[in-house]
Amino acid sequence: MKNLRGMIKIKSIILAAGIGSRLNPITLEKPKCMVKVNGIPIIEHQIRAYLSSGVKIDSINVVVGYKSDFVKDFIKENYPGIKIIENKDYLSTNNMYSLYLALKDLKIDDNSFILISNGDCVYDPDIIKNLVEDNGSDLIACDRSSHIAESMKIKVDNGTIIDISKEIPEKSAYAVSIDLYKIGFQNSQKLKEILETYILKKKDLNLWTEVALKDLLAYSKFKPFDINGRKWMEIDNLDDLAEADIKFSNIDLDQKKCFIMDLDGTVYLGNKPIEGTINFVNSRIDKNDFYFLTNNTSRVPLDYVKRLSSIGIETSSEKIISPVYPLFDYLNEKNISKIFLVANSKFTNYMCREFKGLEITDDPSKCQAVVLAYDTELTYEKLKTASLLLQKDENIQFLATHIDMFCPTEEGNIPDIGSMTLVIQETTGRSPDKIFGKPNKVLLENIDKTYDSNEVVVVGDRLHTDKKLAENLNYDFICVLSGETKRSDVDKLVAEDFPSLIVKDMGELLSN
């Protein structure tokens, strides 16, 4: 293929004018082609694949439409040299019209072929590379391994494609088209004629490209190019995006020996168990080490053991990771035994039972620290006492088990310790001197001593605590969408901040 590349000019066209309304709310803010898979916009996946296949940057043409400035700015900053064609009538036209605009002024000769792809597809780069290297000049890339009702299908007779349509029944379909086409000079000229007939003469502007390709098949012999099981995904809706998130993730779960599972929003949501994640845990708990992580100090470790047992996961207190343990370590290290504790009665009793010599006091002459836990029995009197103590003596430390702003439940979010902290902070002008919960890596100190970083994965629903904790220890992070974080939140992240994997819940991985 080295000699062939030197002889043949390759042009590529990416049709990326679409709105992608079925990807709302993500596409309320950006065009469909800029939605990210594994941290990279869909269109960049294609651009990288074309460039690695020998297509010159100035031979890549992108047709934009909806929120075109996003794509223009992205290409200008990252891939200057790519030609941009604007379909200003994207609301009333379809991708056939976009292709017409791209081909209208595209200079090709008999020593050229063109590659056409829809801007909502992600491909294994080898697919495009092998398509370029194939000696055939007129090819439709296709997947014989699956039947997708919404996708274009091709029909083949004696090795030649005779039809392309969504309506081809499964029993008659040779394969699913992956919306990637290689067209030689002669057929590209014929395709231009067909497009001009539809657009200029018939004024049919709202048609699929494949309508014109179907007409082209009557004149030409196109061959199927089977991708042989390589990865690809057409992303039309949020379910497609979820599948692409899994398919194109680079994480290797078989390499993981230790799973650190957040609880609220990940294993359960309030009182509602998240069955998929529970099934995942039980499918691997005999061969992997599972720890269960919570910032919630309205309950004590044994409560979580019982809670997990009630939903079908058997574990022990040693497998519960809570801010209470580093809090104990800190109090011991600093010889702090006299505290004012803002906590519910369950947690207060636990502290007094487990921490020998602990004295709860509101006497400013004796108190060494105000400790704020997640107090589900909070009273104004407690806030008042804590605030006055912190103002009377700056040597009294202000300690917080964590600072989550809210706790997710099946009914909605409810106030957590972070909102209580703000009340004290605004009243006294003092912020916590020490916070022990996520994302403080002290929580996982023992685990970090036991495993290499590539053997551990954190699973959680919060970017600012669960993900940040994983980053602080250089662990992979799996973001579940069963709690706080929405897929639209993740899409706002830059590539280097993207989770290693995104799933609705861990049950999605049982079939992958």
CORGIHU-V861946 format. One record per run of one state. SS is the DSSP state (H for helix, E for strand, C for the rest). FROM is the first residue (numbers start at 1). TO is the last residue. If there is no record, write none. Layout:
# CORGIHU-V861946
ss:from:to
SS:FROM:TO
SS:FROM:TO
This chain:
# CORGIHU-V861946
ss:from:to
C:1:1
H:2:7
C:8:8
E:9:16
C:17:20
H:21:23
C:24:25
H:26:28
C:29:31
H:32:34
C:35:35
E:36:37
C:38:39
E:40:41
H:42:52
C:53:56
H:57:59
E:60:64
C:65:67
H:68:78
C:79:82
E:83:86
C:87:94
H:95:104
C:105:111
E:112:118
C:119:120
E:121:123
C:124:124
H:125:133
C:134:138
E:139:143
C:144:152
E:153:157
C:158:159
E:160:165
C:166:174
E:175:184
H:185:201
C:202:208
H:209:217
C:218:222
E:223:226
C:227:231
E:232:234
C:235:237
H:238:247
C:248:252
H:253:255
C:256:257
E:258:262
C:263:263
E:264:264
C:265:267
E:268:269
C:270:271
E:272:273
C:274:274
H:275:284
C:285:288
E:289:294
C:295:300
H:301:310
C:311:316
H:317:319
E:320:322
H:323:333
C:334:337
E:338:342
C:343:344
H:345:354
C:355:358
E:359:360
C:361:368
E:369:372
C:373:379
H:380:392
C:393:396
E:397:400
C:401:405
E:406:409
C:410:411
E:412:415
C:416:416
H:417:428
C:429:433
E:434:435
C:436:440
H:441:450
C:451:452
H:453:455
E:456:460
C:461:462
H:463:472
C:473:475
E:476:480
C:481:486
H:487:490
C:491:494
H:495:497
C:498:500
E:501:503
C:504:505
H:506:511
C:512:512
